[in-house]
C-alpha cells in the first residue's frame, strides 16, 4: 500500500473507533451521572463541601426520577 492509502485507512479506522466510542459512552454515561461523579471526586479531594455534594446528588436523583417517570408515562411500565 502507498502512504496515501495507509493514511486514508488509518483515518477511516479512527473515525469508526470514535463513532463506536461516542455511541457507547453516550449510552452508558449520562451527563448528569458524569456531573455527579465529578462532584464526588471533588468532594473527596476537598474542593467541594458536603453541602454542595448533597445538592448535586439530590439534583441527580431528582432529575433521573423525572426522566424515568416520563419514560414510563410515555411507553408504559417495564416488565
MMTF fields as JSON, N, C-alpha, C and O atoms, coordinates in Angstrom:
{
  "mmtfVersion": "1.0.0",
  "mmtfProducer": "UNKNOWN",
  "numBonds": 315,
  "numAtoms": 316,
  "numGroups": 79,
  "numChains": 1,
  "numModels": 1,
  "chainsPerModel": [1],
  "groupsPerChain": [79],
  "chainIdList": ["A"],
  "bondAtomList": [4, 2, 8, 6, 12, 10, 16, 14, 20, 18, 24, 22, 28, 26, 32, 30, 36, 34, 40, 38, 44, 42, 48, 46, 52, 50, 56, 54, 60, 58, 64, 62, 68, 66, 72, 70, 76, 74, 80, 78, 84, 82, 88, 86, 92, 90, 96, 94, 100, 98, 104, 102, 108, 106, 112, 110, 116, 114, 120, 118, 124, 122, 128, 126, 132, 130, 136, 134, 140, 138, 144, 142, 148, 146, 152, 150, 156, 154, 160, 158, 164, 162, 168, 166, 172, 170, 176, 174, 180, 178, 184, 182, 188, 186, 192, 190, 196, 194, 200, 198, 204, 202, 208, 206, 212, 210, 216, 214, 220, 218, 224, 222, 228, 226, 232, 230, 236, 234, 240, 238, 244, 242, 248, 246, 252, 250, 256, 254, 260, 258, 264, 262, 268, 266, 272, 270, 276, 274, 280, 278, 284, 282, 288, 286, 292, 290, 296, 294, 300, 298, 304, 302, 308, 306, 312, 310],
  "bondOrderList": [1, 1, 1, 1, 1, 1, 1, 1, 1, 1, 1, 1, 1, 1, 1, 1, 1, 1, 1, 1, 1, 1, 1, 1, 1, 1, 1, 1, 1, 1, 1, 1, 1, 1, 1, 1, 1, 1, 1, 1, 1, 1, 1, 1, 1, 1, 1, 1, 1, 1, 1, 1, 1, 1, 1, 1, 1, 1, 1, 1, 1, 1, 1, 1, 1, 1, 1, 1, 1, 1, 1, 1, 1, 1, 1, 1, 1, 1],
  "groupList": [{"groupName": "UNK", "atomNameList": ["N", "CA", "C", "O"], "elementList": ["N", "C", "C", "O"], "formalChargeList": [0, 0, 0, 0], "bondAtomList": [1, 0, 2, 1, 3, 2], "bondOrderList": [1, 1, 2], "singleLetterCode": "X", "chemCompType": "L-PEPTIDE LINKING"}],
  "groupTypeList": [0, 0, 0, 0, 0, 0, 0, 0, 0, 0, 0, 0, 0, 0, 0, 0, 0, 0, 0, 0, 0, 0, 0, 0, 0, 0, 0, 0, 0, 0, 0, 0, 0, 0, 0, 0, 0, 0, 0, 0, 0, 0, 0, 0, 0, 0, 0, 0, 0, 0, 0, 0, 0, 0, 0, 0, 0, 0, 0, 0, 0, 0, 0, 0, 0, 0, 0, 0, 0, 0, 0, 0, 0, 0, 0, 0, 0, 0, 0],
  "groupIdList": [1, 2, 3, 4, 5, 6, 7, 8, 9, 10, 11, 12, 13, 14, 15, 16, 17, 18, 19, 20, 21, 22, 23, 24, 25, 26, 27, 28, 29, 30, 31, 32, 33, 34, 35, 36, 37, 38, 39, 40, 41, 42, 43, 44, 45, 46, 47, 48, 49, 50, 51, 52, 53, 54, 55, 56, 57, 58, 59, 60, 61, 62, 63, 64, 65, 66, 67, 68, 69, 70, 71, 72, 73, 74, 75, 76, 77, 78, 79],
  "secStructList": [7, 7, 2, 2, 2, 2, 2, 2, 2, 2, 2, 2, 2, 2, 2, 2, 2, 2, 2, 2, 2, 2, 2, 2, 2, 2, 2, 2, 7, 7, 2, 2, 2, 2, 2, 2, 2, 2, 2, 2, 2, 2, 2, 2, 6, 6, 1, 1, 7, 2, 2, 2, 2, 2, 2, 2, 2, 2, 2, 2, 2, 2, 2, 2, 2, 2, 2, 2, 2, 2, 2, 2, 2, 2, 2, 7, 7, 7, 7],
  "xCoordList": [0.831, 0.0, 0.871, 1.982, 0.334, 1.064, 0.787, -0.087, 1.554, 1.377, -0.012, -0.622, -0.505, -1.829, -2.913, -3.838, -2.807, -3.793, -3.744, -4.787, -2.543, -2.394, -3.03, -3.713, -2.801, -3.37, -4.89, -5.546, -5.459, -6.921, -7.473, -8.506, -6.79, -7.22, -7.177, -8.11, -6.106, -5.984, -7.071, -7.642, -7.358, -8.384, -9.761, -10.538, -10.057, -11.337, -11.468, -12.527, -10.422, -10.462, -10.615, -11.351, -9.932, -10.03, -11.456, -11.977, -12.076, -13.457, -14.414, -15.345, -14.19, -15.049, -14.892, -15.876, -13.674, -13.432, -14.088, -14.71, -13.962, -14.589, -16.11, -16.743, -16.69, -18.147, -18.599, -19.609, -17.867, -18.2, -18.113, -19.008, -17.043, -16.846, -17.917, -18.474, -18.21, -19.236, -20.588, -21.308, -20.922, -22.216, -22.337, -23.364, -21.306, -21.384, -21.169, -21.795, -20.309, -20.113, -21.4, -21.827, -22.011, -23.259, -24.359, -25.198, -24.349, -25.378, -25.203, -26.193, -23.98, -23.739, -23.518, -23.743, -23.091, -22.799, -23.54, -23.222, -24.519, -25.244, -24.451, -23.525, -24.815, -24.132, -24.381, -23.494, -25.606, -25.933, -25.051, -24.533, -24.885, -24.069, -22.615, -21.925, -22.16, -20.79, -20.599, -19.557, -21.611, -21.548, -21.503, -20.755, -22.301, -22.304, -20.951, -20.431, -20.382, -19.058, -17.997, -17.122, -18.091, -17.143, -17.285, -16.289, -18.532, -18.76, -18.252, -17.688, -18.454, -17.977, -16.449, -15.88, -15.801, -14.338, -13.826, -12.849, -14.477, -14.069, -14.335, -13.591, -15.392, -15.677, -14.571, -14.103, -14.161, -13.07, -11.775, -10.95, -11.599, -10.403, -10.468, -9.494, -11.601, -11.742, -12.056, -11.968, -12.426, -12.718, -14.201, -14.579, -15.049, -16.496, -16.927, -16.512, -17.755, -18.233, -19.281, -19.847, -19.522, -20.516, -21.905, -22.716, -22.193, -23.489, -23.675, -24.75, -22.628, -22.711, -22.845, -23.577, -22.145, -22.237, -23.655, -24.182, -24.27, -25.654, -26.582, -27.483, -26.377, -27.211, -27.082, -28.082, -25.855, -25.633, -26.28, -26.907, -26.131, -26.707, -28.232, -28.851, -28.837, -30.291, -30.77, -31.8, -30.045, -30.408, -30.316, -31.191, -29.257, -29.096, -30.237, -30.843, -30.533, -31.58, -32.941, -33.733, -33.209, -34.486, -34.695, -35.765, -33.69, -33.849, -33.922, -34.653, -33.185, -33.243, -34.626, -35.159, -35.207, -36.551, -37.574, -38.483, -37.425, -38.337, -38.216, -39.223, -37.006, -36.797, -37.433, -38.097, -37.24, -37.827, -39.35, -39.993, -39.935, -41.392, -41.931, -42.95, -41.259, -41.701, -41.619, -42.507, -40.572, -40.422, -41.527, -42.108, -41.811, -42.853, -44.221, -45.047, -44.471, -45.735, -45.923, -47.018, -44.844, -44.944, -44.983, -45.746, -44.18, -44.042, -44.681, -44.69, -45.21, -45.811, -44.771, -43.568, -45.261, -44.315, -43.486, -43.923, -42.275, -41.383, -41.761, -42.146, -41.65, -41.948, -40.712, -40.774],
  "yCoordList": [-1.183, 0.0, 1.24, 1.258, 2.258, 3.525, 4.287, 3.925, 5.347, 6.182, 6.816, 6.938, 7.215, 7.839, 6.845, 7.197, 5.612, 4.592, 4.268, 4.096, 4.183, 3.942, 5.066, 4.812, 6.302, 7.446, 7.408, 7.661, 7.092, 7.003, 5.878, 6.042, 4.742, 3.606, 3.945, 3.627, 4.586, 4.99, 5.985, 5.905, 6.915, 7.923, 7.259, 7.586, 6.331, 5.627, 4.804, 4.809, 4.103, 3.303, 4.193, 3.855, 5.319, 6.263, 6.795, 6.912, 7.113, 7.61, 6.536, 6.839, 5.29, 4.193, 3.967, 3.722, 4.047, 3.87, 5.011, 4.772, 6.245, 7.387, 7.233, 7.485, 6.816, 6.643, 5.568, 5.735, 4.48, 3.388, 3.868, 3.599, 4.574, 5.065, 6.081, 6.023, 7.008, 8.015, 7.374, 7.763, 6.393, 5.717, 5.043, 5.17, 4.333, 3.561, 4.414, 4.162, 5.401, 6.284, 7.061, 7.208, 7.555, 8.301, 7.415, 7.88, 6.167, 5.246, 4.877, 4.739, 4.716, 4.232, 5.33, 5.106, 6.49, 7.548, 8.808, 9.419, 9.179, 10.409, 11.599, 11.455, 12.736, 13.958, 14.199, 14.649, 13.893, 14.083, 13.185, 13.619, 11.924, 10.988, 11.438, 11.324, 11.938, 12.431, 13.63, 13.76, 14.505, 15.637, 15.133, 15.662, 14.112, 13.552, 12.929, 13.125, 12.182, 11.584, 12.665, 12.523, 13.73, 14.83, 15.47, 15.737, 15.713, 16.304, 15.377, 15.836, 14.075, 13.109, 13.137, 13.137, 13.16, 13.238, 14.512, 14.491, 15.617, 16.895, 16.928, 17.562, 16.249, 16.17, 15.394, 15.801, 14.277, 13.505, 14.304, 14.16, 15.144, 15.969, 17.208, 17.955, 17.439, 18.581, 19.887, 20.954, 19.821, 21.037, 21.374, 22.474, 20.435, 20.651, 20.316, 19.301, 21.164, 20.899, 19.788, 19.472, 19.216, 18.148, 18.678, 17.955, 19.93, 20.526, 20.625, 20.326, 21.044, 21.13, 19.746, 19.569, 18.767, 17.403, 16.868, 16.22, 17.137, 16.701, 17.363, 16.71, 18.643, 19.348, 18.718, 18.512, 18.415, 17.779, 16.398, 16.026, 15.64, 14.3, 14.352, 13.571, 15.268, 15.404, 15.827, 15.346, 16.709, 17.126, 15.948, 15.76, 15.157, 13.984, 12.997, 12.538, 12.668, 11.699, 12.231, 11.492, 13.508, 14.101, 14.142, 13.775, 14.582, 14.649, 13.259, 13.048, 12.314, 10.942, 10.344, 9.624, 10.644, 10.156, 10.747, 10.049, 12.028, 12.656, 12.025, 11.799, 11.743, 11.094, 9.715, 9.344, 8.956, 7.621, 7.678, 6.861, 8.644, 8.774, 9.16, 8.627, 10.073, 10.483, 9.32, 9.148, 8.534, 7.369, 6.357, 5.798, 6.128, 5.176, 5.685, 4.899, 6.963, 7.551, 7.415, 7.108, 7.646, 7.615, 6.19, 5.902, 5.3, 3.953, 2.871, 1.71, 3.205, 2.214, 1.59, 1.757, 0.854, 0.242, -0.85, -1.53, -0.991, -2.065, -3.357, -3.35, -4.439, -5.749, -6.39, -7.493],
  "zCoordList": [0.0, 0.0, 0.0, 0.532, -0.606, -0.623, 0.666, 1.454, 0.855, 2.05, 2.08, 3.142, 0.917, 0.832, 1.229, 1.961, 0.753, 1.1, 2.585, 3.215, 3.152, 4.589, 5.407, 6.399, 4.985, 5.687, 5.644, 6.654, 4.473, 4.34, 5.209, 5.857, 5.223, 6.024, 7.512, 8.25, 7.95, 9.35, 9.724, 10.811, 8.833, 9.086, 9.202, 10.099, 8.293, 8.317, 9.591, 10.218, 9.98, 11.203, 12.422, 13.349, 12.43, 13.543, 13.669, 14.778, 12.561, 12.58, 13.092, 13.838, 12.696, 13.158, 14.659, 15.357, 15.15, 16.592, 17.363, 18.398, 16.88, 17.537, 17.57, 18.595, 16.441, 16.381, 17.36, 18.044, 17.429, 18.36, 19.8, 20.602, 20.129, 21.497, 21.864, 22.96, 20.963, 21.242, 21.502, 22.421, 20.687, 20.823, 22.18, 22.847, 22.59, 23.824, 25.07, 26.1, 24.998, 26.146, 26.404, 27.55, 25.338, 25.48, 26.059, 26.83, 25.692, 26.15, 27.614, 28.333, 28.066, 29.418, 30.448, 31.637, 30.03, 30.995, 30.57, 29.55, 31.36, 31.066, 31.573, 32.372, 31.111, 31.559, 33.04, 33.765, 33.484, 34.903, 35.771, 36.8, 35.346, 36.112, 36.114, 37.127, 35.0, 34.92, 35.858, 36.501, 35.931, 36.863, 38.303, 39.125, 38.606, 39.959, 40.291, 41.389, 39.353, 39.577, 39.807, 40.661, 39.04, 39.196, 40.582, 41.254, 41.002, 42.323, 43.424, 44.417, 43.246, 44.238, 44.322, 45.413, 43.169, 43.151, 43.78, 44.529, 43.483, 44.07, 45.569, 46.317, 46.013, 47.454, 48.166, 49.229, 47.572, 48.163, 48.161, 49.063, 47.15, 47.075, 47.947, 48.033, 48.595, 49.476, 48.773, 49.382, 47.487, 46.738, 46.71, 46.306, 47.137, 47.206, 48.623, 49.183, 49.197, 50.558, 50.536, 49.489, 51.679, 51.756, 51.423, 50.846, 51.777, 51.44, 49.927, 49.406, 49.231, 47.771, 47.151, 46.177, 47.709, 47.193, 47.35, 46.446, 48.494, 48.724, 47.708, 47.18, 47.429, 46.448, 45.063, 44.376, 44.656, 43.348, 43.32, 42.328, 44.399, 44.462, 44.398, 43.676, 45.15, 45.106, 43.726, 43.253, 43.085, 41.732, 40.769, 39.924, 40.899, 40.038, 40.247, 39.279, 41.498, 41.793, 41.334, 40.749, 41.6, 41.216, 39.721, 39.234, 38.983, 37.53, 36.922, 35.954, 37.469, 36.952, 37.207, 36.364, 38.374, 38.681, 37.711, 37.263, 37.39, 36.43, 35.05, 34.379, 34.627, 33.335, 33.331, 32.363, 34.393, 34.484, 34.468, 33.81, 35.191, 35.207, 33.831, 33.391, 33.157, 31.825, 30.842, 30.007, 30.937, 30.064, 30.336, 29.406, 31.592, 31.952, 31.509, 31.044, 31.642, 31.227, 29.722, 29.249, 28.972, 27.505, 26.967, 26.045, 27.523, 26.963, 27.811, 27.405, 28.96, 29.836, 30.738, 30.538, 31.754, 32.713, 32.06, 31.131, 32.579, 32.102, 32.809, 33.978, 32.104, 32.709, 33.246, 33.789]
}
